[in-house]
Amino acid sequence: MARNVVLICLDTVRKDFFDEFAPKINKRAEVIFSQCRAASGWSLPSHASMITGQLPHQHGIHTHNRDFSTLSPSETLFTQLPDHYSIGVSSNLYAGSAYGFDRFFDEFHDIAPHRRFPDGLDMMEFSRESDASGISEYLRFLKTVVQQEHRLKSVANGVTAKINSALRGIPIPKIWDEGATIISRKIKKRVQASSEPFFLFANYMDAHGPLQHILGFDKELHSAPYTWNSYDSGTDRIQLSETSSEHLPDSVKYHRELYSAAIDYLDRKLSMLIEWLINNTDNTTTVIITADHGDNLAYKADNHLFGHTSSLTEGILHVPFAIINPPSGYSTTETQYFSHLQLPKLIHSLVKDDTPDVFTDRIPAEVIGKSGTVDRPDEDTEYWDRMIRCVYEGQKKIVWDTLGNVDTYILNQNQPCWQDESDENSQIPAWASELFEVPISIYKSRSKQTDCSQDQVSDVTRDRLERLGYM
């Protein structure tokens, strides 16, 4: 029987924090690819690279084109899985129906933390469309609910939305998580109802900002007040200078600690889901845990940056890659470079009980421009929207951009997410051109001329993107 494969993306989780705060998954994994690198620096292009095995300038999904409908299904890993029923469950807007990512799956489920029961009424959308208040709002809500197929779930969504609103600013933990519980519940339901073999993709956003204490977080892992959140504090949208980072404000400390707590929470949630998947499927099920990208947390190795806008640091590119219940063939820890560009080949082979050689001595990554429409000073627009490329070889990483900057970094295989700038005269290696089909300046100029990044999305989607720090 063909193997089921589950690909779980822990959005924004970097390798070093995963190693420390996800002990259950790391212990359960039979195979770890310790030198996995994402192909890009933020969700939209990274997810496209994961399903195509192509760099952003090749598949064309990036800052200047955010529409997955421009990507042919024939270019994706799904064509290699004709006998597998494909299921998608995602709380990431960029890896969802808002941008056409759902089109590749037999069934797809968008998950929003404000909508605890996905089959019920979307309260954010309802509120957006309603100008009523008080009793009139309640009456309109009840009238709308009566017309819904899942009335009780719609009522429950309304109640939870009101509770969330009423508790905002009160010094108690937030009751509901950022989607992990809903996603895991939906996965179990759909797996039980679906045929095998299946391919399942899931994206968990609980470690992505905005961060705050959630009921279920281990309070021993952070010192943040219950009323603190990274959105209001602004840590999701700052850049620290080298001087200020030596005297970190409490907000940076809280952010890092809550990030740790979120990964610990995901570790506990997913460990239970993994065991359920393996024990409740007829075919053998292999589970892959990785991240679409990591995050800068204002360390020196992060160039004192916060977030994941316009950056290809090791904090962003060095991501976890754990395989649970794989076919035999790999070492417990594989230490050669592995790129997300090899994911289609890996998944296609795993379903046939093969363990292909997916490792290489040299790997590339790139980001075409800024993620979202994060506000930056006008004079820095060109800098934040520059195109960046990098290549890896041995313990060196060379990074260059459309502004003419070229930097060499020294890496340490035993120190995840770490890089140290070299004093040597940096040059783009001649062999790098073999990994990129179009020169960097030519591609950036061409993509800006055909920019369609401002195409309309719904007000609800825009509100959520703003909350996530993209608008």
C-alpha positions as CSV (number, residue, x, y, z in Angstrom):
1,M,0.0,0.0,0.0
2,A,1.2,3.5,-0.8
3,R,2.3,5.5,2.1
4,N,0.4,8.5,3.5
5,V,2.5,11.6,3.9
6,V,1.7,14.5,6.2
7,L,3.6,17.8,5.7
8,I,3.2,20.1,8.7
9,C,4.6,23.6,8.5
10,L,5.2,25.4,11.7
11,D,5.1,29.0,10.5
12,T,8.0,31.3,11.5
13,V,9.7,28.6,13.6
14,R,13.5,28.9,13.5
15,K,15.8,25.9,14.0
16,D,17.6,26.9,17.2
17,F,14.4,27.6,19.2
18,F,12.8,24.4,17.8
19,D,15.7,22.3,19.0
20,E,15.4,23.8,22.5
21,F,11.6,24.1,22.9
22,A,10.3,21.1,20.9
23,P,11.8,18.2,22.7
24,K,8.9,15.8,22.2
25,I,8.9,16.1,18.4
26,N,12.7,15.9,18.3
27,K,12.7,12.8,20.5
28,R,9.9,11.2,18.4
29,A,11.6,11.8,15.0
30,E,13.5,8.9,13.5
31,V,15.3,11.3,11.1
32,I,16.5,14.9,11.4
33,F,17.9,16.9,8.5
34,S,20.0,19.3,10.6
35,Q,21.0,21.6,7.8
36,C,17.7,22.3,6.2
37,R,17.3,25.7,4.6
38,A,14.1,27.5,3.4
39,A,14.1,28.7,-0.2
40,S,12.8,32.1,0.6
41,G,12.3,34.5,3.5
42,W,8.5,34.7,4.0
43,S,5.4,32.6,3.6
44,L,4.1,33.3,0.1
45,P,7.2,32.5,-2.0
46,S,8.4,29.9,0.4
47,H,5.2,27.8,0.2
48,A,5.3,28.1,-3.6
49,S,8.9,26.8,-3.5
50,M,8.0,23.9,-1.2
51,I,5.4,22.6,-3.7
52,T,7.3,23.3,-6.9
53,G,10.9,22.8,-6.0
54,Q,11.7,26.1,-7.7
55,L,13.1,29.4,-6.6
56,P,10.7,32.4,-6.5
57,H,12.1,33.9,-9.8
58,Q,11.3,30.6,-11.4
59,H,7.8,29.9,-10.1
60,G,6.9,33.6,-10.1
61,I,5.0,33.8,-6.8
62,H,6.5,36.5,-4.7
63,T,6.3,40.2,-3.6
64,H,5.1,41.4,-7.0
65,N,2.8,38.6,-7.8
66,R,0.8,37.0,-5.0
67,D,-1.7,35.0,-7.0
68,F,-1.2,31.2,-7.0
69,S,-3.7,30.9,-9.8
70,T,-0.8,32.0,-12.1
71,L,1.0,28.8,-11.1
72,S,0.1,25.7,-13.1
73,P,-0.7,22.6,-11.1
74,S,1.5,20.7,-13.5
75,E,4.5,22.5,-12.0
76,T,3.7,21.2,-8.4
77,L,4.4,18.0,-6.5
78,F,0.6,17.2,-6.7
79,T,1.1,15.8,-10.3
80,Q,3.5,13.3,-8.8
81,L,0.8,12.0,-6.4
82,P,-2.1,11.0,-8.7
83,D,-3.3,8.3,-6.4
84,H,-3.2,10.4,-3.2
85,Y,-6.2,12.3,-2.0
86,S,-4.9,15.8,-1.1
87,I,-6.1,17.7,2.0
88,G,-5.0,21.2,3.0
89,V,-5.6,22.8,6.4
90,S,-4.0,26.2,6.9
91,S,-4.3,29.2,9.2
92,N,-1.8,31.2,7.0
93,L,-3.6,33.6,4.7
94,Y,-0.8,33.5,2.1
95,A,-1.1,29.7,2.1
96,G,-4.9,29.8,1.8
97,S,-7.8,30.4,-0.5
98,A,-7.4,34.2,-0.3
99,Y,-4.4,33.9,-2.6
100,G,-5.4,30.8,-4.5
101,F,-3.2,28.2,-2.7
102,D,-6.3,26.0,-2.2
103,R,-6.6,25.2,-5.9
104,F,-4.0,22.5,-5.7
105,F,-5.9,20.3,-3.2
106,D,-8.9,18.0,-3.5
107,E,-10.2,19.7,-0.4
108,F,-9.0,22.7,1.5
109,H,-9.9,24.3,4.8
110,D,-9.0,27.9,5.8
111,I,-8.6,28.3,9.5
112,A,-9.0,31.6,11.4
113,P,-8.4,31.9,15.1
114,H,-11.4,34.2,15.5
115,R,-13.6,31.5,13.9
116,R,-13.4,28.6,16.4
117,F,-15.8,26.5,14.4
118,P,-14.9,26.8,10.7
119,D,-18.2,25.5,9.5
120,G,-20.0,28.3,11.3
121,L,-20.5,32.0,10.5
122,D,-17.4,34.1,10.2
123,M,-18.0,36.8,12.8
124,M,-15.3,39.1,11.5
125,E,-16.9,39.1,8.1
126,F,-20.4,39.5,9.6
127,S,-19.2,42.5,11.7
128,R,-17.6,44.1,8.6
129,E,-20.8,43.9,6.6
130,S,-23.0,45.1,9.5
131,D,-23.5,48.7,10.5
132,A,-25.9,47.8,13.2
133,S,-25.2,48.0,17.0
134,G,-26.8,47.0,20.2
135,I,-30.1,45.2,20.0
136,S,-30.3,45.7,16.2
137,E,-26.9,43.9,15.8
138,Y,-28.1,40.9,17.9
139,L,-31.3,40.7,15.9
140,R,-29.5,40.8,12.6
141,F,-27.1,38.2,13.9
142,L,-29.9,35.8,14.9
143,K,-31.6,36.3,11.6
144,T,-28.4,35.5,9.8
145,V,-27.7,32.4,12.0
146,V,-31.1,31.0,11.2
147,Q,-30.1,30.9,7.5
148,Q,-26.9,29.0,8.2
149,E,-26.5,25.3,7.8
150,H,-24.5,24.9,11.0
151,R,-26.5,27.1,13.3
152,L,-25.1,25.9,16.7
153,K,-21.5,26.4,15.4
154,S,-22.4,29.9,14.2
155,V,-23.9,30.8,17.6
156,A,-20.7,29.4,19.2
157,N,-18.6,31.6,16.9
158,G,-20.6,34.6,18.0
159,V,-20.3,33.8,21.7
160,T,-16.5,33.3,21.5
161,A,-16.1,36.5,19.5
162,K,-17.9,38.5,22.2
163,I,-16.0,36.8,25.0
164,N,-12.7,37.6,23.3
165,S,-13.8,41.2,22.8
166,A,-14.9,41.6,26.4
167,L,-11.7,40.1,27.9
168,R,-9.3,42.2,25.8
169,G,-7.1,44.3,28.1
170,I,-8.1,42.4,31.2
171,P,-5.1,40.8,33.0
172,I,-6.0,37.1,32.4
173,P,-4.6,34.7,29.8
174,K,-6.2,34.7,26.3
175,I,-8.6,31.7,26.4
176,W,-8.2,30.4,22.8
177,D,-5.0,29.7,20.9
178,E,-4.1,31.0,17.4
179,G,-5.5,28.0,15.5
180,A,-3.6,24.9,16.7
181,T,-6.6,23.3,18.4
182,I,-8.9,24.0,15.5
183,I,-6.4,22.7,12.9
184,S,-5.7,19.5,14.8
185,R,-9.4,18.9,15.2
186,K,-10.1,19.5,11.6
187,I,-7.2,17.2,10.5
188,K,-8.6,14.3,12.5
189,K,-12.1,14.8,11.2
190,R,-11.0,15.0,7.5
191,V,-8.5,12.1,7.8
192,Q,-11.3,9.9,9.2
193,A,-13.6,10.9,6.4
194,S,-11.1,10.6,3.6
195,S,-9.8,7.7,1.5
196,E,-6.2,6.5,1.6
197,P,-3.6,7.0,0.5
198,F,-3.6,10.7,1.2
199,F,-1.3,13.7,1.2
200,L,-2.0,16.2,3.9
201,F,-0.6,19.7,4.3
202,A,-1.1,21.8,7.4
203,N,0.2,25.3,8.4
204,Y,0.2,26.3,12.1
205,M,0.6,30.0,12.8
206,D,0.8,29.9,16.6
207,A,4.4,31.0,16.7
208,H,3.9,33.9,14.3
209,G,3.3,37.3,15.8
210,P,1.3,38.8,17.3
211,L,2.4,37.0,20.4
212,Q,0.7,37.0,23.8
213,H,0.1,34.6,26.7
214,I,-2.4,32.0,25.8
215,L,-4.2,29.7,28.2
216,G,-2.1,26.5,27.7
217,F,1.2,28.2,27.5
218,D,3.8,27.2,30.1
219,K,4.0,30.3,32.3
220,E,7.5,29.1,33.5
221,L,8.8,30.0,30.0
222,H,8.0,33.7,30.0
223,S,7.7,36.7,32.3
224,A,5.3,38.8,30.0
225,P,2.3,40.3,31.7
226,Y,-1.0,38.8,30.7
227,T,-2.0,42.2,29.1
228,W,1.1,42.4,26.9
229,N,1.1,41.5,23.2
230,S,3.7,42.0,20.5
231,Y,1.3,43.8,18.2
232,D,0.6,46.7,20.6
233,S,4.2,46.8,21.7
234,G,5.4,47.1,18.2
235,T,8.1,44.4,18.4
236,D,6.7,42.8,15.2
237,R,7.6,45.9,13.3
238,I,10.9,47.2,14.6
239,Q,14.6,47.2,13.7
240,L,17.1,47.6,16.5
241,S,20.4,49.3,16.2
242,E,23.5,47.6,17.5
243,T,23.6,50.1,20.3
244,S,20.0,49.7,21.5
245,S,20.2,45.9,21.2
246,E,22.8,45.8,24.0
247,H,20.2,47.2,26.3
248,L,17.1,45.3,25.3
249,P,13.7,46.7,26.3
250,D,11.4,44.4,28.2
251,S,9.2,44.1,25.0
252,V,12.0,42.3,23.2
253,K,12.6,40.0,26.1
254,Y,8.8,39.2,26.3
255,H,8.7,38.6,22.6
256,R,11.5,36.1,22.7
257,E,10.1,34.3,25.7
258,L,6.5,34.1,24.3
259,Y,8.0,32.8,21.0
260,S,9.6,30.0,23.1
261,A,6.3,29.3,24.9
262,A,4.4,29.1,21.6
263,I,6.9,26.5,20.2
264,D,6.6,24.5,23.4
265,Y,2.8,24.7,23.1
266,L,3.0,23.5,19.5
267,D,5.3,20.7,20.5
268,R,2.8,19.3,23.0
269,K,-0.2,19.7,20.6
270,L,1.5,18.2,17.6
271,S,3.1,15.3,19.6
272,M,-0.4,14.1,20.3
273,L,-1.6,14.6,16.8
274,I,1.3,12.7,15.3
275,E,0.6,9.7,17.5
276,W,-3.1,9.9,16.5
277,L,-2.2,10.0,12.8
278,I,0.1,7.0,13.0
279,N,-2.3,4.9,15.0
280,N,-5.5,5.8,13.2
281,T,-4.7,5.3,9.5
282,D,-4.8,2.0,7.6
283,N,-1.8,2.8,5.5
284,T,1.6,3.6,6.9
285,T,1.8,7.3,7.6
286,T,5.0,9.4,7.5
287,V,4.9,12.9,9.1
288,I,7.3,15.7,8.1
289,I,7.7,18.7,10.4
290,T,9.4,21.8,9.1
291,A,8.8,25.6,8.8
292,D,8.3,27.9,5.8
293,H,10.8,30.3,7.3
294,G,12.1,31.3,10.7
295,D,12.2,34.8,12.3
296,N,14.7,37.4,13.3
297,L,14.7,38.1,17.0
298,A,17.2,41.0,17.2
299,Y,20.3,38.9,17.9
300,K,23.6,40.0,16.5
301,A,23.5,37.1,14.1
302,D,20.1,38.4,12.9
303,N,21.8,41.7,12.0
304,H,19.8,43.2,14.9
305,L,16.6,42.8,12.9
306,F,13.1,41.8,14.1
307,G,10.6,39.9,12.0
308,H,11.2,38.5,8.5
309,T,10.9,41.4,6.1
310,S,13.7,41.8,3.5
311,S,16.2,39.4,5.1
312,L,17.9,36.1,4.5
313,T,19.7,35.7,7.8
314,E,20.2,32.2,9.3
315,G,17.5,33.0,11.8
316,I,15.1,33.1,8.8
317,L,16.5,30.4,6.5
318,H,17.8,27.7,8.9
319,V,14.6,25.8,9.8
320,P,13.7,22.5,11.4
321,F,13.2,19.3,9.4
322,A,12.1,16.2,11.3
323,I,10.7,13.0,9.8
324,I,8.5,10.7,11.9
325,N,7.9,7.1,10.8
326,P,9.9,7.2,7.5
327,P,11.0,4.2,5.5
328,S,14.5,3.0,6.4
329,G,17.5,4.4,4.6
330,Y,18.4,7.7,6.2
331,S,20.8,8.2,9.2
332,T,19.3,9.4,12.4
333,T,20.8,12.8,11.7
334,E,21.7,13.9,8.2
335,T,24.2,16.7,8.3
336,Q,24.5,17.7,4.6
337,Y,22.7,20.6,3.2
338,F,19.0,20.0,2.3
339,S,16.9,22.7,0.6
340,H,13.1,22.9,0.6
341,L,13.6,22.9,-3.2
342,Q,14.1,19.1,-2.8
343,L,10.7,18.6,-1.0
344,P,8.8,17.4,-4.1
345,K,11.4,14.8,-4.8
346,L,11.5,13.7,-1.2
347,I,7.7,13.4,-0.9
348,H,7.3,11.6,-4.2
349,S,9.9,9.0,-3.1
350,L,8.6,8.6,0.5
351,V,5.1,7.5,-0.8
352,K,6.9,4.7,-2.6
353,D,9.0,3.7,0.5
354,D,12.1,5.2,-1.0
355,T,14.7,7.4,0.6
356,P,16.3,9.4,-2.2
357,D,19.6,11.3,-2.0
358,V,18.2,14.9,-1.6
359,F,21.4,16.4,-0.3
360,T,23.8,18.7,-2.0
361,D,27.0,20.7,-1.4
362,R,25.6,24.0,-2.7
363,I,22.1,25.5,-2.2
364,P,20.5,28.9,-3.1
365,A,17.8,31.0,-1.6
366,E,16.2,34.4,-2.6
367,V,13.6,37.0,-1.7
368,I,12.3,39.2,-4.4
369,G,11.2,42.2,-2.2
370,K,9.5,43.0,1.0
371,S,6.8,40.9,2.6
372,G,3.4,42.5,2.9
373,T,3.2,46.3,2.9
374,V,5.0,46.9,6.1
375,D,5.5,50.6,6.8
376,R,9.0,51.9,6.5
377,P,10.4,55.4,6.3
378,D,10.0,56.7,2.7
379,E,13.8,57.1,2.3
380,D,14.3,53.4,3.0
381,T,11.8,52.1,0.5
382,E,14.4,51.0,-2.0
383,Y,16.3,49.2,0.8
384,W,13.4,47.3,2.2
385,D,12.1,46.3,-1.2
386,R,15.4,45.2,-2.6
387,M,15.9,41.7,-4.1
388,I,18.3,39.5,-2.1
389,R,20.0,36.2,-3.1
390,C,22.4,33.9,-1.2
391,V,24.3,30.7,-1.8
392,Y,25.8,28.2,0.6
393,E,28.9,26.1,0.2
394,G,30.6,24.4,3.1
395,Q,30.8,26.7,6.1
396,K,30.3,29.9,4.0
397,K,27.3,31.8,2.9
398,I,27.5,34.6,0.4
399,V,24.6,37.2,0.3
400,W,24.1,39.9,-2.3
401,D,21.3,42.3,-3.4
402,T,20.2,44.7,-6.0
403,L,21.8,47.6,-4.3
404,G,25.3,46.2,-5.0
405,N,26.0,44.8,-1.5
406,V,27.9,41.6,-1.2
407,D,28.7,40.0,2.1
408,T,30.3,36.7,3.2
409,Y,29.2,35.0,6.4
410,I,30.9,32.2,8.3
411,L,28.6,29.5,9.6
412,N,29.0,26.8,12.3
413,Q,27.3,23.5,11.6
414,N,26.9,22.9,15.4
415,Q,25.3,26.3,16.1
416,P,21.9,26.7,14.4
417,C,20.7,30.1,13.1
418,W,24.2,31.6,13.7
419,Q,26.3,33.6,11.2
420,D,29.2,35.9,11.6
421,E,30.2,38.4,8.9
422,S,33.6,37.7,7.4
423,D,36.3,40.4,6.9
424,E,37.3,39.0,3.6
425,N,36.7,40.8,0.3
426,S,33.3,39.4,-0.7
427,Q,32.6,38.4,-4.3
428,I,29.7,36.5,-5.9
429,P,31.2,33.1,-6.8
430,A,31.2,32.3,-10.5
431,W,29.3,29.0,-9.9
432,A,26.3,30.9,-8.3
433,S,25.0,31.8,-11.8
434,E,24.3,28.1,-12.4
435,L,21.7,28.2,-9.6
436,F,19.8,31.2,-10.8
437,E,18.3,31.5,-14.3
438,V,18.0,35.3,-14.5
439,P,20.4,37.9,-13.2
440,I,19.2,39.6,-10.0
441,S,18.9,43.2,-11.3
442,I,17.1,42.1,-14.5
443,Y,14.6,40.0,-12.7
444,K,13.8,42.6,-10.1
445,S,13.3,45.3,-12.7
446,R,11.1,43.0,-14.8
447,S,8.9,41.9,-11.8
448,K,8.4,45.5,-10.6
449,Q,7.1,46.5,-14.1
450,T,4.4,43.8,-13.9
451,D,3.6,44.3,-10.2
452,C,0.1,43.2,-9.2
453,S,0.7,43.0,-5.5
454,Q,-2.0,45.6,-4.7
455,D,-4.8,43.5,-6.3
456,Q,-7.8,43.5,-4.1
457,V,-8.4,41.1,-1.2
458,S,-11.4,41.1,1.1
459,D,-11.5,43.6,4.0
460,V,-11.5,40.6,6.4
461,T,-8.3,39.3,4.9
462,R,-6.8,42.8,5.0
463,D,-7.7,43.1,8.7
464,R,-6.0,39.8,9.5
465,L,-2.9,40.7,7.5
466,E,-2.6,44.0,9.4
467,R,-2.9,42.1,12.7
468,L,-0.1,39.8,11.5
469,G,2.1,42.8,10.7
470,Y,1.9,42.6,6.9
471,M,-0.1,45.8,6.4
